[in-house]
Amino acid sequence: MNLTKQFADLQEMCSASGNATGIEALVIGGGTSGIATAISLLKAGIRPVIIEQAGSFGGIWSLDRHMACYKGLIQNTAPNLTLLDASTTDRKNHYTYHEYASLIEDLYNKYQLDSLTFFNTRVSQCKRCDDGFSVEVVKTGSDKGETGTDSLSLDVEHVIYAGGLYHKPYVPELPGLDSYRGEVYHSSDIDDFERFSDKHVLIVGLGNTGGDYANMVSEVAASTTVSVRGDTWVVPKSFQGLPIDEYIQTVRAKHEDYASQLVDNLYGEAVIKIGAPQTLDFTKARITVNSDIIGKYHRGLIHIVDEIIDVQESTLCFSNGDSQSFDAIIFCTGYEMSLPVIDDVSFDEGLVANIASKQVRNLWFIGCPAVWGGSPPVAEAQGRLVAHAIANEIDIEQLESLVSTAPHYEQGEQLTSLGFQVVEFTGYINFVDYICSVGVFKERVYG
Ligand SMILES: Cc1cc2nc3c(=O)[nH]c(=O)nc-3n(C[C@H](O)[C@H](O)[C@H](O)COP(=O)(O)OP(=O)(O)OC[C@H]3O[C@@H](n4cnc5c(N)ncnc54)[C@H](O)[C@@H]3O)c2cc1C
């Protein structure tokens, strides 16, 4: 890796160009969303500045172990839904964390993004001013104010937030939790599972993180139980030889009523069904992809309980009236949505509101807060749309009217709880392709 530029280099760049250098596009975050956006901007003729608070790029999929979520993380998404070049050889169905991070590194190097990225530098605040933003950046680890030597103010025309969704761990408020006598963790607190050896552990939540944690805890703990709220299906990563997302795509292509067809096909196979198992409503049921826990659940190595309603010292009470004691609780309950660097900006849903602020002109979001979350293929499409809009000076109102008349709009707009569902991705990407191809706007050529 060639991680050359740091905060001091940004300082030097600014003083060389008369201190607060005018930057056309500043990307906050060098994760997969930031990388996808930077590549799109380059292709549209814009050289962005990327600010990354960590010492390495890739975000959750960084080769730097300290930035990764947890060891053992494996991509759920099919290879065609990762942020990879079509030319990437040696594709496999589900990349391990290390394999995917290495492929992201190749992409980063291919587009020479190290020449654009400043590491160990954090955007602390973006203030709106007349023709853009005044962006405060600080050296990571520095808490000096605006006048400190470790801080800098940049004049920026377009700010593109690609800083990810995972900042504020979310733990639900539970009556009595303060008085709990056992250990309490959020998933983000844990990087080794040995501490759960021979303990009775309750995991709260059966999303993708809850599923992975249940699997890893069950390797060492005396017992592993998962508390689940609402209808949930756990499906394997692959089904009938295809990655599950590709498999769903093929069912959808063949059957109009694809949801009930999927229920017929998956039902009775190795899946976990909690709640109303006869129906699979994509807008209501949670679908978790995890091959490892299905067998363990059926063999009685992982137990499922209802939602917690009350905590009494070391006993937890569940909504079906059961109660049980545990040594430790791990909340795999995700994160609160927040945009830490910009005040007073609320998120709206919608295909354009996902990427452009309605309140603040020239403020863009990639991978956050997408209807689908920050999955790489959507981030790539969003990055392309934003790059196209900036290069062609299209504002949010124009974008909205273009979007609403694009073919496949309905498909693109369709919501789903299955975060990586291919068909909706295809709809979204189709209409991005359409908008970026309409003849009135010409892309600049990057020289
Ligand atoms: C456990 C887990 C499993 C997942 N599995 C999958 C999967 O299988 N397939 C899939 O497609 N998606 C998966 N995802 C979704 C994941 O969010 C995306 O794959 C992707 O990593 C999101 O990229 P991002 O760049 O938006 O955010 P991140 O990867 O979080 O990167 C954000 C970057 O911005 C930097 N940053 C943040 N704030 C600032 C600031 N103020 N100044 C400077 N830098 C800043 C951070 O240091 C980080 O490098 C998973 C997510 C989690 C948590």
The ligand as an SDF file (V2000), in Angstrom:
LIG
                    3D

 53 58  0  0  0  0  0  0  0  0999 V2000
  -21.1810   -6.3610    9.8010 C   0  0  0  0  0  0  0  0  0  0  0  0
  -21.4710   -5.8140    8.4370 C   0  0  0  0  0  0  0  0  0  0  0  0
  -21.5540   -6.6690    7.3530 C   0  0  0  0  0  0  0  0  0  0  0  0
  -21.8030   -6.1800    6.0830 C   0  0  0  0  0  0  0  0  0  0  0  0
  -21.8600   -7.0480    5.0340 N   0  0  0  0  0  0  0  0  0  0  0  0
  -22.1030   -6.5800    3.7950 C   0  0  0  0  0  0  0  0  0  0  0  0
  -22.1110   -7.4660    2.6620 C   0  0  0  0  0  0  0  0  0  0  0  0
  -21.9360   -8.6730    2.7900 O   0  0  0  0  0  0  0  0  0  0  0  0
  -22.3370   -6.9510    1.4320 N   0  0  0  0  0  0  0  0  0  0  0  0
  -22.5590   -5.6000    1.2640 C   0  0  0  0  0  0  0  0  0  0  0  0
  -22.7470   -5.1740    0.1430 O   0  0  0  0  0  0  0  0  0  0  0  0
  -22.5660   -4.7600    2.3150 N   0  0  0  0  0  0  0  0  0  0  0  0
  -22.3420   -5.2060    3.5530 C   0  0  0  0  0  0  0  0  0  0  0  0
  -22.3390   -4.3420    4.6120 N   0  0  0  0  0  0  0  0  0  0  0  0
  -22.7270   -2.9590    4.3770 C   0  0  0  0  0  0  0  0  0  0  0  0
  -21.5440   -2.0270    4.3810 C   0  0  0  0  0  0  0  0  0  0  0  0
  -22.0470   -0.8990    4.9840 O   0  0  0  0  0  0  0  0  0  0  0  0
  -21.0700   -1.7290    2.9670 C   0  0  0  0  0  0  0  0  0  0  0  0
  -20.5390   -2.8880    2.3870 O   0  0  0  0  0  0  0  0  0  0  0  0
  -19.9480   -0.6930    2.9050 C   0  0  0  0  0  0  0  0  0  0  0  0
  -18.8580   -1.0490    3.7220 O   0  0  0  0  0  0  0  0  0  0  0  0
  -20.3770    0.7020    3.2820 C   0  0  0  0  0  0  0  0  0  0  0  0
  -19.3070    1.5100    2.8730 O   0  0  0  0  0  0  0  0  0  0  0  0
  -19.2030    3.0280    3.2560 P   0  0  0  0  0  0  0  0  0  0  0  0
  -18.0070    3.5340    2.5430 O   0  0  0  0  0  0  0  0  0  0  0  0
  -20.5040    3.7020    3.0130 O   0  0  0  0  0  0  0  0  0  0  0  0
  -18.9780    3.0650    4.8370 O   0  0  0  0  0  0  0  0  0  0  0  0
  -17.7340    2.5900    5.7120 P   0  0  0  0  0  0  0  0  0  0  0  0
  -17.1780    1.3050    5.2630 O   0  0  0  0  0  0  0  0  0  0  0  0
  -18.1930    2.7150    7.1290 O   0  0  0  0  0  0  0  0  0  0  0  0
  -16.6100    3.6950    5.4370 O   0  0  0  0  0  0  0  0  0  0  0  0
  -16.7420    5.0320    5.8920 C   0  0  0  0  0  0  0  0  0  0  0  0
  -15.3510    5.6410    5.9400 C   0  0  0  0  0  0  0  0  0  0  0  0
  -15.4750    7.0250    6.2460 O   0  0  0  0  0  0  0  0  0  0  0  0
  -14.5280    7.3940    7.2450 C   0  0  0  0  0  0  0  0  0  0  0  0
  -15.0830    8.5440    7.9410 N   0  0  0  0  0  0  0  0  0  0  0  0
  -16.2420    8.5990    8.6480 C   0  0  0  0  0  0  0  0  0  0  0  0
  -16.4470    9.8270    9.1460 N   0  0  0  0  0  0  0  0  0  0  0  0
  -15.3920   10.5930    8.7390 C   0  0  0  0  0  0  0  0  0  0  0  0
  -15.0400   11.9680    8.9360 C   0  0  0  0  0  0  0  0  0  0  0  0
  -15.7890   12.8040    9.6550 N   0  0  0  0  0  0  0  0  0  0  0  0
  -13.8980   12.4160    8.3790 N   0  0  0  0  0  0  0  0  0  0  0  0
  -13.1020   11.5700    7.6460 C   0  0  0  0  0  0  0  0  0  0  0  0
  -13.3990   10.2780    7.4500 N   0  0  0  0  0  0  0  0  0  0  0  0
  -14.5310    9.7920    7.9740 C   0  0  0  0  0  0  0  0  0  0  0  0
  -14.3750    6.1370    8.0750 C   0  0  0  0  0  0  0  0  0  0  0  0
  -13.1410    6.0960    8.7680 O   0  0  0  0  0  0  0  0  0  0  0  0
  -14.4630    5.0360    7.0080 C   0  0  0  0  0  0  0  0  0  0  0  0
  -13.2140    4.7160    6.4570 O   0  0  0  0  0  0  0  0  0  0  0  0
  -22.0460   -4.7980    5.8950 C   0  0  0  0  0  0  0  0  0  0  0  0
  -21.9820   -3.9370    6.9980 C   0  0  0  0  0  0  0  0  0  0  0  0
  -21.6850   -4.4350    8.2640 C   0  0  0  0  0  0  0  0  0  0  0  0
  -21.6210   -3.4860    9.4320 C   0  0  0  0  0  0  0  0  0  0  0  0
  1  2  1  0
  2  3  1  0
  2 52  2  0
  3  4  2  0
  4  5  1  0
  4 50  1  0
  5  6  2  0
  6  7  1  0
  6 13  1  0
  7  8  2  0
  7  9  1  0
  9 10  1  0
 10 11  2  0
 10 12  1  0
 12 13  2  0
 13 14  1  0
 14 15  1  0
 14 50  1  0
 15 16  1  0
 16 17  1  0
 16 18  1  0
 18 19  1  0
 18 20  1  0
 20 21  1  0
 20 22  1  0
 22 23  1  0
 23 24  1  0
 24 25  2  0
 24 26  1  0
 24 27  1  0
 27 28  1  0
 28 29  2  0
 28 30  1  0
 28 31  1  0
 31 32  1  0
 32 33  1  0
 33 34  1  0
 33 48  1  0
 34 35  1  0
 35 36  1  0
 35 46  1  0
 36 37  1  0
 36 45  1  0
 37 38  2  0
 38 39  1  0
 39 40  1  0
 39 45  2  0
 40 41  1  0
 40 42  2  0
 42 43  1  0
 43 44  2  0
 44 45  1  0
 46 47  1  0
 46 48  1  0
 48 49  1  0
 50 51  2  0
 51 52  1  0
 52 53  1  0
M  END
$$$$
